[in-house]
Amino acid sequence: MNCRPTRWIAVSILSLVATATLPAQENPAKRLSSIVGVAVEEYAKAVDERGKLISKDEFDETYGFLTDAQQVATRLSGYEAPRSRAILDSMTASVAGRQPPAVVRELHQHFLASLGTAGAMDLPKAPLDTAEGHAIYARTCSSCHGMTGAGDGPAGHTLSTPPPGIGVQSQTPELTPTLAYNVIAVGVRGTAMPAFAPTLTPQQRWNIISYIYSLRGEKLTLPTARRDATAIRGDTASPVILALLDSALDFARNGKTAEAGDRAFDAYIAFEPLETPARAKKPGLIATMERHFADFKGAVKRNDLTGAKSSRDAIADGLPSVIDLTQQPSTSWEAFFQSFLIILREGFEAILVIGAVVAFLLKTGHRERLRSIWL
């Protein structure tokens, strides 16, 4: 058995649920959301923010989780299913290329948005019952982890590696409410730990997690609502946009022109948040990109695969320049210079407009209105 701390945390939590009642089978979207959530947590421990591998075991497990996710994703249905699969492919490619965890986290946010409410994490619908969590813990977990969660239970001594103290924050600092919930739902790949989503209700999961947090002396903060999925960084938006464009091309190749047009629109929606910061610096580039998106959508609706592919390639060529324009200035002087150029350009445009109005008034004999213009 792999005895890394995260897996032991999962085993510890999952051992609590033996007496749970039997809810309905978890739908593929929720299972997929949980699997990918655990993969993202693992990846943050496998690769540092510079893309350097720091744990091969964590990296292999991340890739394994994503492989499982790819299989579950084939069971998705509905309008957003192709988009979800396309973004999942982008996440897998980013992991394979050892992109910084921040890139994968941003893709994850967009992925969760594509799953929508079908994949949303179930939050408690009633007040948390810490007493129920305590009762289940005492019956099924204290023999290994001890009554105080310090990892000193009598049965724990029979294991090859003593279980960590899930009730002690300093021993398991990586345990978050989201991670605890997800590993309860899907188990941990490569171990004997099963998925307990079919046997444990969401409310029961949160009750148990509530008790564990009381042992840790921490306040349990439930996950908050997701942020707007369009508010993603430019370097993360690029693979999402390209994945959606490729998904549209796949629809068009299969003769599904309506779906192809919808996916092309989704790609533009993903591009739209980049427009405002980039347009202020280089409006001509944004106008060109908008034309490429319009041409792409028109081509896939006409089933013009050659034209669509040409527009897709033009968008791919232009995205790096757009992304560069969205990056935050590295120094205060750079920020000042960029702001100055924007003010200067907008000022010249205002002068041209005023000049045109003044010329019109002079030509039509309304010189008396000039005072109002200058004011």
N, C-alpha and C positions, 0 to 999 in steps of 0.2 A: 504493500500500500504506500502511495506517495504521502509523505507526512509533512508537507509544507504547511505553514500556518493557515493560509486561506482555506485549504482543503479541510484542515482540522476544525476550523471555525464552522465550515459547512456541515461536517459530520456531527459536530456538537449540536448545532441547531436542529438538524434533521432528526437526530435521535430523540428529540422531544415529542415527535408527532405520532408515535405509534398508536395512540388511542384516539386519534382524531376521527371525526365523522366523515362521511363520504359525500363531497359536493360533486357537481357536474364536471365533466372532463374540460380542461382548460382549452380554449380555442387556439388555433395556430398562431394568431397574431400576438396574443399575450405570451405564449411560450417563446416565440421568436424574440419578442422584446426582452424577456428575461435572459435568454441565452446571450444575445448580443450585449446586454448590459454587463453581464459577468465578463465577457470577452474584453470589453473596453477597460474594465477595472484591472484585469490581468495584464493587458498590454501596457498600462501605465507603469507596471512593475517590471516589464520586460525590456523596454526601450526608453532611454532618457530623452529630454527635450531637444537634443541635438541629433537624434536618430541613432545613437550608439546602443548596441545590444549590451544589456547589463545582466540578463538572466535568460539563458537558452530554454530552461524548463518552462518559465512563464511564457516565453515567446511561442514555444511549441503548443502549450495549452491554449493560448489565445487562438492560434491557427486552427486547433482542433475544435474549439467552440464555434468558430466561424464556419468550419466545414459542416458541423451539425446544423448551424443556422441555415446554410444553403439548402440542406435537405428539407428542413421544416418550411422554408420559403416556397418550395414547390407546391405546398398545400394551401397557400394563400389564394383567396379568390376576391373578386370585386375590382372596381375601377382602378384603385391605387396599387394593386398587386404588382404589375410590371414595374412601376416606379420604385416600389420598395425593393424589389429584387435588383434593380439597376443600381440603387444607392448601396445596397449590401455588397454588390460586386465591387463598387468603388472602395468601400471600407476594406474589403479583403485585399484588394490590390495595394492599398495604402499600407496595410500591415505587412504584406509581402515585401514592399519596398522600404520598410522600416522608416516610414514617415514619423515625425514627432507625434507624441500622444495627443497634443492639442489639436492636430489636424484630424485625427480619428475621433476625438470627442466632438468636434464640430460636425463631422459627418454623421455621428451618432444622433445628434440633435435633429438633423434633417431627416434621418431615417425614422426616428420616433414620430415625427410629424407626419411622415408618409403613411405610417400605420394608423394614425388617427386614434379615435376613441376605442377602436377594436383592440389596439395593442397597449392602451394606457394601463399603468399600474393601478390595481385596485387599492384604494385607500379605505381606512376603517369607516364603516357606516354607523357605528355606535361608539360610545366611549370605550376606551381601552380597558380591558379587564385584566389587570396585572395579577390578581389573585388566581385567575384561571391559569395564566402562564406559570405561576409559581407551583400550582398543583401538578401540572403536566411535567414540569422540570423535576420536581421531587420524585415522581414516579419513574421517570424514564431516563433522566440525565444525571442526577446527582451521584449515581454509582460510579460514573467515570470522571465527572468534573467537580465533584464535591458539592456540598450544600451551598457554599458561597461562590461557586464558579471559579475557584482558584486552580482547577486542574488536579486536585488532590484526592479524587474519589478512589475507593478501594479497587474497583475494576480497572481503573486507568493504569495501575501498576502492571497489569498483565499484557499491555500493549507494547509493541516494539519501541514506540516513541510516546512518551507521556503526552496526553492531550493538553493543549494550552489552556490558560485561564480565560475563557470567554467572558467571565464576569469581572475581569481585571483589565482596565483600559490600557495600562502600560504594557501588558503582555500581547494584546491584540489591537494595536492602534488602527489597523487597516479596516476594522469592522465598521461598516456604515449601515444605516437602516436599509438603504437600497440594496447593498450587497447581501445583507442578511435575507431580505425578502426574496431576492432573485435566486440565491442558492437553495433556499427552501423549495422554490418552485421547480427548478430544473435539475438539482443535484450538481455533481461535479464530474465532468468527463474523466474516464480512466480510473475511477474508483468504484467501490461497491456501493457508494451512496446513491440511492435512487432519487427520482423526481417525486416530490410530494404534493405537487399541485392537484393531482386527482384525489388526494386523501385529506387535504387540509384546506379549510375555507380561508379566504383572505383575512377575515376578522380574527381567526385563530392564530394565523401567522403573526399578525401585528400584536396580539395579546402576548405571545411568547417573546417576541422581540422587546416588548415593553418591559417584561420581567427581567430579561437579560440586561437591559439598560439600567434598571434599578440596581442590579448587582454591581454594575460598573460605576454607579454614582453619577451617571450622566443623564441629562435631560434628553428624552427621545424627541427629535424634531422630524416630523413627517416630511416627505418630499413635497416640494411646492409645485404649482402648476408650471408647465413647460413655458419657456419663452417663445416668442414668435420665431418660427422656423426659418423665416426669411432673413433674420438678423444674424447671418453667418459671415465669417471672415472671407475676404476675397480669395485667399489661397485655398480655402476649403470649398468655396462656391464653384470653382473651376471644374473639379472632377464631377460634382453633382450636375452641373449644366451639361457637360459632355455626356454623362451617363443618360440623362433624359433625352438628349438629341439622338443618341444611339438607339435608345428604346423606341423613339419615334420612327427611326429608319427601319427597325425590325418590324414594327407594325405595318409600315408601308410595303415592305417586301412581301408580307403575307396578305396584302390586299385589304388590310383594315385601315382604310383612309381616315375614318372618323376618329378612331383611337390614336392614329398617328398625329392628327391635327391637335387633339387634346394634349398629347405628350409634348408637342412642340410649344404649345402655350405654357405648359408647366415649366419648360426650360427657360422661357422668357421671364416668367415670374421669378424664377431663381436668380436670373441675371439682374432683375430690376433694382434690388437693393444696392448694387454696385454703381448704378447710374448717377445718382446725385453727387457723391464725392468726386467721381471721375468727370462728369459733365462740367463741373465748375473749373476744372483744369484744362480739359481738352474736349470741347463740345463736338468738334468735327469727328473725332474718333467714335464717340457715343452715337452720333447720327448714323455713321457707317455701320456700326454693330447692330443698331435697330433695324436698318435696312436688310442686313444679312438674316436676322431672325425672321423678318417678314417674308423674305424670299424663301427661307427654309420651310416655313409653315405653308406657304402657297404651293411649294413644290411637292411636299408630301401629300397634300390634299389632292393634287393633280396626279399623284403616283408617278411623278417625275423623279426617279431615284438618282439619276445623274445630276440634275440640278440641286436636289436636296443634299447629296454628298458634297457637292462643290460649296454650298452655303455652310454646311457643317464644318468643313475644313477652314473656311474663311473665318468663322466664329472662333475655332480653336486657335488660329493664328493671331487673332486680335485679343483674346482673353488675357494673355500675359501682360500686354501693355495696359489694359484696363485695370488689372489687379495691382500693377505698380502704382497707378494713380490713386488707388484707395489706401495705400499704406500710410500709416501715421508718420509724420516727420520725426527724424531721429534726434534733432537738436532744436533748441528754441529759435536759433537763427534761421534754420531751414523752414520752420513753421512761419516765422515772420516774413521770409522772402516769398513763400508760396501765397500767403495772405495778401502781400503787397501786389503781386502779379494779378491776383484775382480782382482786387480793388481797381488797379490800373486799367485792366481790360474792360471791366464793367463801366468804369468812368468814361472811357473812350466811346463805348456803345451808347451811353446816355448822351454824350455830346453830339454824336451823329443824329440821334433821334431829335434832340432839341434843335439842332441845325436844320433838319428837314422841316420841322414845324415852323421855324422862323422864316425859312425861305418860302414856304407856302403862304404864310400871312402877308409877306411883302408882295408876292406875286398877285395875290387877290385883293390888295389894297387895304388891308386891315392892320396898318402900322400901329394903330392905337392899342392893339392887343399885346404888343411886344412887352409892355411893362409887366403884364400878368405873367408872361412866359418867364421873364428874367427873375421875377419874384419867386 
